[in-house]
Amino acid sequence: MAASSTPNTKPALFQDLPFAEAAARTEHDGRLLLVDAMASWCMPCQMMDRNTWIDVKVVDWLQQHALAIQIDVDAESEVAKRLNIRSMPTVIAFRQGKELDRVVGAKTPTELIVWLEGIMRGERNVDRLRAEVARTEGETGAKDIEGRLDLARALLLAGELNAATEAFRWLWDHILEDDADAHGMRVMMTFDMGTLAESYPPARQAFTVLRDQTAERLSTSAREDTQRADWIALNRALGETDRTIAWFEQTSTRESISKLSPLAAYGLEELLLSLKRWSDVAILYPDPMAWLKEQGARLTVEFPPMPDMTEQPDFRAMHVQMYRDSAARVYAVLLAAGRDVEAGSVAEEARRMEPSGEMTLALVSAACETGQPRPEHWTWIDAPEVRDLADCESVRKRLQSSEASA
């Protein structure tokens, strides 16, 4: 059972107070100050707004023990910087001006209350996770990889940087031992490793050793498998993406680039996009139509309901938006690479698979981003199903500006 929440509004349990005033109100009265740092565009934040923050048990608990506020990190960037917010959502608990603990990522009502009750007992999230990992591994006799990853991230948040470094190093060495499919998990954890390396020199030294060992294996092996993705991800974590670009530019054939593993290609693509090297991105798509049809097949996937959720996430809408964004990106980089015929086929297939005005606007907007306006784009956005959409006028202005710059 949950209370109601009006879409696009702050959940009712949050006080409409600036952080400084909320902190002053709770400095002497013994209540917790709970801060939810979020962003309007953040899907996990939206999930918490629609489920966790309106749950009756959560609302009752916070009304008894805390004053709760919500800050939008984009609207209150100075407060977000002062609170060292790096990911959203981040929920922080204070007592009398002192931070007690913080958690990152969407939490269900049950998960949030478990954390809050732990705080009342003087228990931090990192302490609870240590105990859970020890108990799980004691009962099963196997390493709890997911639990250890949660613990490593909690150690980073808690400021136990040496322990976090050792935890991430252990995971890097052991995460694939029982599950080769966990490679994606290892690559994704390099984002946390990058945060750690940025603030803690011993971590940077340790992760540099991992990167250099990976580079050595690449130089002596004819097979790259997972190692190229690891190397690219570690370069990003260390802030040394120039090494990746140098390798990319020195690679003897573009054919070898196009045959990278999906994870390696993803890391390279994100880097090239950040540098606006649009035509180079197209190299990663030797057969864009096959890739697009594979992406389109995911639009029909059915998702089981998630437990402890009052309102189920609209995974269908999420996948549709991801499809629009990815199809538009590939269309645009193909145009930038002079592969107009293939780009046209991609646009036609994308609009067939997802025949919405929003899909059309995404294609035109991406083409403008890469400086590739085409005369037919005006016909596309003047179509009846497109021209009355709320975002059409802004895309129209982008198209005018792109044509003027071309």
C-alpha positions as a LaTeX table, in Angstrom:
\begin{tabular}{lrrr}
\hline
Residue & $x$ (\AA) & $y$ (\AA) & $z$ (\AA) \\
\hline
Met1 & 0.00 & 0.00 & 0.00 \\
Ala2 & 1.31 & 3.46 & $-0.85$ \\
Ala3 & 0.30 & 7.05 & $-0.68$ \\
Ser4 & $-0.36$ & 8.90 & $-3.91$ \\
Ser5 & 2.10 & 11.07 & $-5.77$ \\
Thr6 & 1.40 & 13.61 & $-8.47$ \\
Pro7 & 3.57 & 13.05 & $-11.56$ \\
Asn8 & 6.43 & 15.51 & $-12.05$ \\
Thr9 & 6.18 & 16.81 & $-8.48$ \\
Lys10 & 8.33 & 16.24 & $-5.44$ \\
Pro11 & 6.94 & 13.40 & $-3.25$ \\
Ala12 & 4.94 & 14.84 & $-0.36$ \\
Leu13 & 7.22 & 13.56 & 2.42 \\
Phe14 & 10.00 & 15.97 & 1.37 \\
Gln15 & 10.05 & 19.37 & 3.06 \\
Asp16 & 10.40 & 22.33 & 0.70 \\
Leu17 & 13.51 & 23.67 & 2.43 \\
Pro18 & 17.01 & 24.56 & 1.28 \\
Phe19 & 19.76 & 22.33 & 2.62 \\
Ala20 & 21.19 & 24.97 & 4.98 \\
Glu21 & 17.84 & 25.62 & 6.63 \\
Ala22 & 17.03 & 21.92 & 6.94 \\
Ala23 & 20.43 & 21.33 & 8.54 \\
Ala24 & 19.82 & 24.18 & 11.00 \\
Arg25 & 16.40 & 22.81 & 11.99 \\
Thr26 & 17.80 & 19.37 & 12.81 \\
Glu27 & 21.03 & 20.49 & 14.45 \\
His28 & 19.66 & 20.33 & 18.01 \\
Asp29 & 16.41 & 18.33 & 17.96 \\
Gly30 & 17.84 & 14.81 & 17.56 \\
Arg31 & 16.11 & 14.04 & 14.29 \\
Leu32 & 17.96 & 12.69 & 11.29 \\
Leu33 & 18.30 & 14.91 & 8.25 \\
Leu34 & 17.75 & 12.76 & 5.17 \\
Val35 & 18.85 & 14.20 & 1.82 \\
Asp36 & 17.85 & 12.62 & $-1.48$ \\
Ala37 & 20.16 & 13.97 & $-4.20$ \\
Met38 & 18.52 & 13.30 & $-7.54$ \\
Ala39 & 18.09 & 14.60 & $-11.09$ \\
Ser40 & 14.91 & 15.01 & $-13.10$ \\
Trp41 & 16.34 & 12.95 & $-15.99$ \\
Cys42 & 17.56 & 10.08 & $-13.77$ \\
Met43 & 15.44 & 6.95 & $-14.26$ \\
Pro44 & 16.43 & 5.29 & $-10.95$ \\
Cys45 & 15.49 & 8.56 & $-9.22$ \\
Gln46 & 12.11 & 8.49 & $-10.93$ \\
Met47 & 11.62 & 4.88 & $-9.81$ \\
Met48 & 12.22 & 5.90 & $-6.20$ \\
Asp49 & 9.81 & 8.84 & $-6.53$ \\
Arg50 & 7.08 & 6.53 & $-7.85$ \\
Asn51 & 7.68 & 3.72 & $-5.38$ \\
Thr52 & 10.00 & 4.20 & $-2.42$ \\
Trp53 & 9.33 & 7.79 & $-1.41$ \\
Ile54 & 5.54 & 7.31 & $-1.44$ \\
Asp55 & 5.53 & 3.95 & 0.35 \\
Val56 & 3.46 & 4.21 & 3.53 \\
Lys57 & 6.05 & 2.42 & 5.69 \\
Val58 & 8.83 & 4.70 & 4.45 \\
Val59 & 6.70 & 7.82 & 4.92 \\
Asp60 & 5.69 & 6.78 & 8.46 \\
Trp61 & 9.27 & 5.96 & 9.44 \\
Leu62 & 10.64 & 9.27 & 8.19 \\
Gln63 & 7.86 & 11.30 & 9.77 \\
Gln64 & 8.75 & 9.75 & 13.12 \\
His65 & 12.53 & 9.97 & 12.92 \\
Ala66 & 13.69 & 12.48 & 10.32 \\
Leu67 & 13.29 & 15.62 & 8.31 \\
Ala68 & 13.63 & 14.74 & 4.64 \\
Ile69 & 14.51 & 17.00 & 1.74 \\
Gln70 & 15.17 & 16.38 & $-1.93$ \\
Ile71 & 17.69 & 18.34 & $-3.99$ \\
Asp72 & 17.98 & 18.43 & $-7.75$ \\
Val73 & 21.72 & 18.32 & $-8.48$ \\
Asp74 & 21.29 & 20.37 & $-11.66$ \\
Ala75 & 19.28 & 23.13 & $-10.00$ \\
Glu76 & 21.42 & 23.11 & $-6.83$ \\
Ser77 & 24.86 & 22.38 & $-8.23$ \\
Glu78 & 26.77 & 24.15 & $-5.45$ \\
Val79 & 25.04 & 22.08 & $-2.76$ \\
Ala80 & 25.65 & 18.93 & $-4.78$ \\
Lys81 & 29.33 & 19.80 & $-5.06$ \\
Arg82 & 29.58 & 20.49 & $-1.32$ \\
Leu83 & 27.96 & 17.13 & $-0.59$ \\
Asn84 & 30.30 & 15.39 & $-3.07$ \\
Ile85 & 27.48 & 13.92 & $-5.15$ \\
Arg86 & 28.87 & 11.83 & $-7.99$ \\
Ser87 & 25.96 & 9.53 & $-8.88$ \\
Met88 & 22.21 & 9.73 & $-8.62$ \\
Pro89 & 20.28 & 8.92 & $-6.61$ \\
Thr90 & 22.46 & 9.41 & $-3.52$ \\
Val91 & 20.72 & 9.34 & $-0.15$ \\
Ile92 & 22.61 & 10.81 & 2.81 \\
Ala93 & 21.73 & 10.68 & 6.51 \\
Phe94 & 22.97 & 13.40 & 8.87 \\
Arg95 & 22.61 & 13.87 & 12.62 \\
Gln96 & 23.41 & 17.24 & 14.20 \\
Gly97 & 25.31 & 18.32 & 11.12 \\
Lys98 & 27.48 & 15.19 & 10.88 \\
Glu99 & 27.15 & 12.75 & 8.00 \\
Leu100 & 26.37 & 9.29 & 9.35 \\
Asp101 & 26.16 & 7.31 & 6.12 \\
Arg102 & 25.15 & 7.41 & 2.47 \\
Val103 & 23.89 & 4.95 & $-0.13$ \\
Val104 & 23.92 & 5.23 & $-3.92$ \\
Gly105 & 21.46 & 3.78 & $-6.42$ \\
Ala106 & 17.75 & 3.09 & $-6.40$ \\
Lys107 & 16.50 & 1.46 & $-3.20$ \\
Thr108 & 13.23 & $-0.35$ & $-2.71$ \\
Pro109 & 11.15 & 0.53 & 0.36 \\
Thr110 & 12.43 & $-2.56$ & 2.19 \\
Glu111 & 16.07 & $-1.84$ & 1.33 \\
Leu112 & 15.75 & 1.77 & 2.46 \\
Ile113 & 14.14 & 0.91 & 5.79 \\
Val114 & 16.78 & $-1.77$ & 6.48 \\
Trp115 & 19.43 & 0.90 & 5.94 \\
Leu116 & 17.64 & 3.48 & 8.08 \\
Glu117 & 17.09 & 1.03 & 10.94 \\
Gly118 & 20.76 & 0.17 & 10.78 \\
Ile119 & 21.66 & 3.84 & 11.14 \\
Met120 & 19.51 & 4.06 & 14.27 \\
Arg121 & 21.54 & 1.16 & 15.71 \\
Gly122 & 24.79 & 2.93 & 14.85 \\
Glu123 & 25.43 & 0.58 & 11.94 \\
Arg124 & 26.72 & 1.87 & 8.62 \\
Asn125 & 25.83 & 0.33 & 5.29 \\
Val126 & 29.43 & $-0.87$ & 4.89 \\
Asp127 & 29.24 & $-2.70$ & 8.25 \\
Arg128 & 26.02 & $-4.45$ & 7.25 \\
Leu129 & 27.46 & $-5.48$ & 3.89 \\
Arg130 & 30.61 & $-6.87$ & 5.50 \\
Ala131 & 28.47 & $-9.01$ & 7.76 \\
Glu132 & 26.24 & $-10.15$ & 4.89 \\
Val133 & 29.20 & $-11.16$ & 2.72 \\
Ala134 & 30.81 & $-13.07$ & 5.60 \\
Arg135 & 27.55 & $-14.86$ & 6.39 \\
Thr136 & 26.80 & $-15.74$ & 2.76 \\
Glu137 & 30.28 & $-17.06$ & 2.08 \\
Gly138 & 30.26 & $-18.99$ & 5.35 \\
Glu139 & 26.97 & $-20.65$ & 4.48 \\
Thr140 & 27.70 & $-21.41$ & 0.81 \\
Gly141 & 31.45 & $-21.95$ & 0.84 \\
Ala142 & 31.65 & $-19.84$ & $-2.34$ \\
Lys143 & 32.78 & $-16.30$ & $-2.95$ \\
Asp144 & 29.90 & $-13.81$ & $-3.00$ \\
Ile145 & 30.99 & $-11.75$ & $-6.00$ \\
Glu146 & 27.96 & $-9.45$ & $-6.16$ \\
Gly147 & 28.10 & $-8.93$ & $-2.42$ \\
Arg148 & 31.80 & $-8.12$ & $-2.58$ \\
Leu149 & 31.16 & $-5.62$ & $-5.37$ \\
Asp150 & 28.48 & $-3.90$ & $-3.28$ \\
Leu151 & 30.93 & $-3.88$ & $-0.37$ \\
Ala152 & 33.73 & $-2.38$ & $-2.48$ \\
Arg153 & 31.45 & 0.45 & $-3.55$ \\
Ala154 & 30.29 & 0.98 & 0.02 \\
Leu155 & 33.90 & 1.15 & 1.21 \\
Leu156 & 34.55 & 3.86 & $-1.37$ \\
Leu157 & 31.51 & 5.82 & $-0.18$ \\
Ala158 & 32.54 & 5.39 & 3.46 \\
Gly159 & 35.98 & 6.80 & 2.77 \\
Glu160 & 37.78 & 3.54 & 3.59 \\
Leu161 & 39.96 & 4.03 & 0.53 \\
Asn162 & 42.71 & 1.52 & 1.25 \\
Ala163 & 40.14 & $-1.22$ & 1.92 \\
Ala164 & 38.23 & $-0.18$ & $-1.21$ \\
Thr165 & 41.41 & $-0.42$ & $-3.28$ \\
Glu166 & 42.11 & $-3.93$ & $-2.04$ \\
Ala167 & 38.48 & $-4.94$ & $-2.61$ \\
Phe168 & 38.49 & $-3.76$ & $-6.23$ \\
Arg169 & 41.87 & $-5.38$ & $-6.89$ \\
Trp170 & 40.57 & $-8.69$ & $-5.53$ \\
Leu171 & 37.45 & $-8.45$ & $-7.66$ \\
Trp172 & 39.48 & $-7.67$ & $-10.76$ \\
Asp173 & 41.53 & $-10.83$ & $-10.27$ \\
His174 & 38.69 & $-13.17$ & $-9.28$ \\
Ile175 & 35.40 & $-11.93$ & $-10.74$ \\
Leu176 & 35.63 & $-14.16$ & $-13.84$ \\
Glu177 & 36.72 & $-17.36$ & $-12.10$ \\
Asp178 & 33.24 & $-18.85$ & $-11.72$ \\
Asp179 & 31.33 & $-16.81$ & $-14.29$ \\
Ala180 & 32.93 & $-15.79$ & $-17.56$ \\
Asp181 & 29.79 & $-13.80$ & $-18.35$ \\
Ala182 & 30.63 & $-11.42$ & $-15.48$ \\
His183 & 33.04 & $-9.55$ & $-17.75$ \\
Gly184 & 30.51 & $-6.75$ & $-18.21$ \\
Met185 & 30.35 & $-6.37$ & $-14.44$ \\
Arg186 & 34.14 & $-6.05$ & $-14.30$ \\
Val187 & 34.21 & $-3.38$ & $-17.00$ \\
Met188 & 31.39 & $-1.42$ & $-15.35$ \\
Met189 & 33.14 & $-1.38$ & $-11.98$ \\
Thr190 & 35.99 & 0.59 & $-13.56$ \\
Phe191 & 33.78 & 3.68 & $-13.23$ \\
Asp192 & 34.01 & 3.28 & $-9.45$ \\
Met193 & 37.70 & 2.47 & $-9.75$ \\
Gly194 & 38.16 & 5.73 & $-11.64$ \\
Thr195 & 36.52 & 7.69 & $-8.83$ \\
Leu196 & 38.83 & 5.98 & $-6.34$ \\
Ala197 & 41.97 & 6.52 & $-8.45$ \\
Glu198 & 41.16 & 10.21 & $-8.82$ \\
Ser199 & 41.19 & 10.84 & $-5.07$ \\
Tyr200 & 43.61 & 8.20 & $-3.72$ \\
Pro201 & 47.13 & 7.90 & $-5.24$ \\
Pro202 & 47.77 & 4.34 & $-3.94$ \\
Ala203 & 44.65 & 3.21 & $-5.81$ \\
Arg204 & 45.88 & 4.90 & $-8.96$ \\
Gln205 & 49.21 & 3.08 & $-8.63$ \\
Ala206 & 47.48 & $-0.26$ & $-8.08$ \\
Phe207 & 45.13 & 0.17 & $-11.03$ \\
Thr208 & 47.99 & 1.33 & $-13.26$ \\
Val209 & 49.69 & $-2.01$ & $-12.56$ \\
Leu210 & 46.50 & $-3.81$ & $-13.62$ \\
Arg211 & 46.36 & $-1.78$ & $-16.84$ \\
Asp212 & 50.01 & $-2.39$ & $-17.65$ \\
Gln213 & 49.65 & $-6.13$ & $-17.01$ \\
Thr214 & 46.68 & $-6.18$ & $-19.37$ \\
Ala215 & 48.69 & $-4.31$ & $-22.02$ \\
Glu216 & 51.50 & $-6.85$ & $-21.70$ \\
Arg217 & 49.11 & $-9.74$ & $-22.25$ \\
Leu218 & 47.73 & $-7.97$ & $-25.31$ \\
Ser219 & 51.21 & $-7.60$ & $-26.77$ \\
Thr220 & 52.00 & $-11.30$ & $-26.45$ \\
Ser221 & 48.66 & $-12.85$ & $-27.38$ \\
Ala222 & 47.09 & $-13.27$ & $-30.80$ \\
Arg223 & 43.65 & $-13.29$ & $-29.19$ \\
Glu224 & 42.24 & $-10.20$ & $-27.54$ \\
Asp225 & 38.99 & $-11.63$ & $-26.13$ \\
Thr226 & 38.14 & $-9.65$ & $-23.02$ \\
Gln227 & 41.53 & $-8.02$ & $-22.58$ \\
Arg228 & 41.08 & $-5.13$ & $-25.03$ \\
Ala229 & 37.85 & $-4.11$ & $-23.29$ \\
Asp230 & 39.65 & $-4.26$ & $-19.93$ \\
Trp231 & 42.52 & $-2.13$ & $-21.25$ \\
Ile232 & 40.20 & 0.51 & $-22.70$ \\
Ala233 & 38.16 & 0.65 & $-19.49$ \\
Leu234 & 41.25 & 0.95 & $-17.28$ \\
Asn235 & 42.65 & 3.73 & $-19.48$ \\
Arg236 & 39.39 & 5.61 & $-18.93$ \\
Ala237 & 39.49 & 4.98 & $-15.18$ \\
Leu238 & 43.04 & 6.33 & $-15.01$ \\
Gly239 & 42.24 & 9.36 & $-17.15$ \\
Glu240 & 44.67 & 8.19 & $-19.84$ \\
Thr241 & 42.35 & 7.80 & $-22.80$ \\
Asp242 & 45.10 & 9.22 & $-25.03$ \\
Arg243 & 46.60 & 5.72 & $-24.94$ \\
Thr244 & 43.40 & 4.28 & $-26.39$ \\
Ile245 & 43.30 & 6.91 & $-29.13$ \\
Ala246 & 46.96 & 6.29 & $-30.00$ \\
Trp247 & 46.26 & 2.56 & $-30.34$ \\
Phe248 & 43.17 & 3.26 & $-32.44$ \\
Glu249 & 45.10 & 5.51 & $-34.82$ \\
Gln250 & 48.00 & 3.07 & $-35.13$ \\
Thr251 & 45.89 & $-0.03$ & $-35.75$ \\
Ser252 & 46.90 & $-1.33$ & $-39.14$ \\
Thr253 & 43.43 & $-2.16$ & $-40.46$ \\
Arg254 & 39.96 & $-0.85$ & $-39.71$ \\
Glu255 & 38.78 & $-4.44$ & $-40.19$ \\
Ser256 & 40.35 & $-5.38$ & $-36.86$ \\
Ile257 & 38.58 & $-2.44$ & $-35.18$ \\
Ser258 & 35.23 & $-3.58$ & $-36.51$ \\
Lys259 & 35.79 & $-7.07$ & $-35.02$ \\
Leu260 & 36.22 & $-5.90$ & $-31.44$ \\
Ser261 & 34.19 & $-7.59$ & $-28.73$ \\
Pro262 & 30.94 & $-5.74$ & $-27.89$ \\
Leu263 & 32.35 & $-4.46$ & $-24.60$ \\
Ala264 & 35.55 & $-3.19$ & $-26.20$ \\
Ala265 & 33.56 & $-1.58$ & $-29.01$ \\
Tyr266 & 31.29 & 0.10 & $-26.46$ \\
Gly267 & 34.24 & 1.61 & $-24.59$ \\
Leu268 & 35.89 & 2.80 & $-27.79$ \\
Glu269 & 32.64 & 4.21 & $-29.14$ \\
Glu270 & 31.95 & 6.23 & $-25.98$ \\
Leu271 & 35.44 & 7.72 & $-26.18$ \\
Leu272 & 35.19 & 8.58 & $-29.89$ \\
Leu273 & 31.75 & 10.14 & $-29.36$ \\
Ser274 & 33.08 & 12.28 & $-26.51$ \\
Leu275 & 35.77 & 13.57 & $-28.91$ \\
Lys276 & 33.18 & 14.12 & $-31.67$ \\
Arg277 & 35.05 & 11.83 & $-34.03$ \\
Trp278 & 31.81 & 10.91 & $-35.74$ \\
Ser279 & 33.13 & 9.22 & $-38.88$ \\
Asp280 & 35.50 & 7.06 & $-36.82$ \\
Val281 & 32.53 & 5.74 & $-34.83$ \\
Ala282 & 30.99 & 4.44 & $-38.05$ \\
Ile283 & 33.94 & 2.03 & $-38.40$ \\
Leu284 & 32.44 & 0.07 & $-35.51$ \\
Tyr285 & 29.34 & $-0.67$ & $-37.62$ \\
Pro286 & 30.45 & $-2.73$ & $-40.64$ \\
Asp287 & 26.91 & $-4.14$ & $-40.99$ \\
Pro288 & 24.58 & $-1.52$ & $-39.50$ \\
Met289 & 21.38 & $-3.16$ & $-40.71$ \\
Ala290 & 22.16 & $-6.44$ & $-38.94$ \\
Trp291 & 22.98 & $-4.50$ & $-35.79$ \\
Leu292 & 19.76 & $-2.47$ & $-36.01$ \\
Lys293 & 17.57 & $-5.54$ & $-36.47$ \\
Glu294 & 19.19 & $-7.13$ & $-33.43$ \\
Gln295 & 18.40 & $-4.02$ & $-31.39$ \\
Gly296 & 14.85 & $-3.93$ & $-32.70$ \\
Ala297 & 14.22 & $-7.49$ & $-31.54$ \\
Arg298 & 14.59 & $-6.29$ & $-27.96$ \\
Leu299 & 11.52 & $-4.09$ & $-28.29$ \\
Thr300 & 9.31 & $-7.15$ & $-27.88$ \\
Val301 & 11.03 & $-8.58$ & $-24.79$ \\
Glu302 & 8.70 & $-9.19$ & $-21.83$ \\
Phe303 & 9.95 & $-8.34$ & $-18.34$ \\
Pro304 & 8.80 & $-10.12$ & $-15.16$ \\
Pro305 & 7.38 & $-7.89$ & $-12.40$ \\
Met306 & 9.86 & $-6.57$ & $-9.85$ \\
Pro307 & 9.18 & $-7.32$ & $-6.19$ \\
Asp308 & 8.57 & $-4.57$ & $-3.63$ \\
Met309 & 7.44 & $-2.15$ & $-6.31$ \\
Thr310 & 4.11 & $-0.31$ & $-6.05$ \\
Glu311 & 4.44 & 0.93 & $-9.60$ \\
Gln312 & 6.36 & $-1.28$ & $-11.97$ \\
Pro313 & 9.07 & 0.41 & $-14.07$ \\
Asp314 & 8.05 & 0.88 & $-17.69$ \\
Phe315 & 10.85 & $-1.17$ & $-19.18$ \\
Arg316 & 9.13 & $-1.09$ & $-22.55$ \\
Ala317 & 9.36 & 2.72 & $-22.64$ \\
Met318 & 13.00 & 2.56 & $-21.55$ \\
His319 & 13.87 & 0.15 & $-24.35$ \\
Val320 & 12.01 & 2.24 & $-26.92$ \\
Gln321 & 13.97 & 5.32 & $-25.89$ \\
Met322 & 17.25 & 3.40 & $-25.99$ \\
Tyr323 & 16.35 & 2.13 & $-29.47$ \\
Arg324 & 15.59 & 5.66 & $-30.69$ \\
Asp325 & 18.85 & 7.02 & $-29.31$ \\
Ser326 & 21.06 & 4.22 & $-30.64$ \\
Ala327 & 19.43 & 4.08 & $-34.08$ \\
Ala328 & 19.72 & 7.85 & $-34.43$ \\
Arg329 & 23.38 & 7.77 & $-33.37$ \\
Val330 & 24.27 & 5.11 & $-35.94$ \\
Tyr331 & 22.34 & 6.95 & $-38.66$ \\
Ala332 & 24.23 & 10.16 & $-37.92$ \\
Val333 & 27.73 & 8.67 & $-37.82$ \\
Leu334 & 27.09 & 6.83 & $-41.08$ \\
Leu335 & 26.19 & 10.17 & $-42.67$ \\
Ala336 & 29.38 & 11.67 & $-41.26$ \\
Ala337 & 31.38 & 8.81 & $-42.79$ \\
Gly338 & 29.84 & 9.37 & $-46.23$ \\
Arg339 & 27.88 & 6.11 & $-46.08$ \\
Asp340 & 24.63 & 7.79 & $-47.07$ \\
Val341 & 22.98 & 4.75 & $-48.67$ \\
Glu342 & 23.46 & 2.68 & $-45.53$ \\
Ala343 & 22.32 & 5.61 & $-43.40$ \\
Gly344 & 19.13 & 5.85 & $-45.43$ \\
Ser345 & 18.44 & 2.15 & $-44.91$ \\
Val346 & 19.00 & 2.51 & $-41.18$ \\
Ala347 & 16.59 & 5.46 & $-40.97$ \\
Glu348 & 13.95 & 3.59 & $-42.97$ \\
Glu349 & 14.22 & 0.47 & $-40.80$ \\
Ala350 & 14.24 & 2.47 & $-37.56$ \\
Arg351 & 11.07 & 4.33 & $-38.54$ \\
Arg352 & 9.45 & 1.06 & $-39.56$ \\
Met353 & 10.31 & $-0.67$ & $-36.27$ \\
Glu354 & 9.39 & 2.33 & $-34.12$ \\
Pro355 & 6.99 & 4.40 & $-36.24$ \\
Ser356 & 6.67 & 7.45 & $-34.02$ \\
Gly357 & 7.26 & 11.14 & $-34.48$ \\
Glu358 & 9.77 & 10.93 & $-31.66$ \\
Met359 & 11.87 & 8.47 & $-33.66$ \\
Thr360 & 11.93 & 10.89 & $-36.58$ \\
Leu361 & 12.95 & 13.79 & $-34.36$ \\
Ala362 & 15.73 & 11.69 & $-32.84$ \\
Leu363 & 17.13 & 10.92 & $-36.31$ \\
Val364 & 17.09 & 14.56 & $-37.39$ \\
Ser365 & 18.51 & 15.81 & $-34.10$ \\
Ala366 & 21.41 & 13.35 & $-34.22$ \\
Ala367 & 22.19 & 14.32 & $-37.82$ \\
Cys368 & 22.34 & 17.97 & $-36.75$ \\
Glu369 & 24.65 & 17.05 & $-33.86$ \\
Thr370 & 27.16 & 15.55 & $-36.29$ \\
Gly371 & 26.81 & 18.44 & $-38.76$ \\
Gln372 & 25.01 & 16.34 & $-41.35$ \\
Pro373 & 21.72 & 18.08 & $-42.26$ \\
Arg374 & 19.91 & 16.75 & $-45.33$ \\
Pro375 & 17.12 & 18.34 & $-47.43$ \\
Glu376 & 14.81 & 15.42 & $-46.69$ \\
His377 & 14.92 & 16.22 & $-42.98$ \\
Trp378 & 12.56 & 19.14 & $-43.59$ \\
Thr379 & 10.04 & 16.80 & $-45.18$ \\
Trp380 & 10.36 & 14.43 & $-42.25$ \\
Ile381 & 9.69 & 17.02 & $-39.56$ \\
Asp382 & 6.85 & 18.64 & $-41.52$ \\
Ala383 & 4.89 & 15.38 & $-41.52$ \\
Pro384 & 1.59 & 15.63 & $-39.57$ \\
Glu385 & 2.65 & 13.09 & $-36.91$ \\
Val386 & 5.85 & 15.06 & $-36.21$ \\
Arg387 & 5.21 & 18.78 & $-36.62$ \\
Asp388 & 2.88 & 19.14 & $-33.63$ \\
Leu389 & 5.16 & 17.39 & $-31.13$ \\
Ala390 & 6.44 & 19.54 & $-28.28$ \\
Asp391 & 10.11 & 19.07 & $-29.26$ \\
Cys392 & 9.63 & 19.69 & $-32.97$ \\
Glu393 & 10.26 & 23.43 & $-32.83$ \\
Ser394 & 13.59 & 23.02 & $-31.05$ \\
Val395 & 14.69 & 20.39 & $-33.59$ \\
Arg396 & 13.59 & 22.70 & $-36.40$ \\
Lys397 & 15.86 & 25.42 & $-35.01$ \\
Arg398 & 18.75 & 22.96 & $-34.72$ \\
Leu399 & 18.25 & 21.96 & $-38.35$ \\
Gln400 & 18.28 & 25.61 & $-39.46$ \\
Ser401 & 21.42 & 26.24 & $-37.44$ \\
Ser402 & 23.12 & 23.10 & $-38.76$ \\
Glu403 & 22.37 & 24.04 & $-42.35$ \\
Ala404 & 23.74 & 27.53 & $-41.78$ \\
Ser405 & 26.96 & 26.07 & $-40.39$ \\
Ala406 & 27.41 & 23.43 & $-43.07$ \\
\hline
\end{tabular}
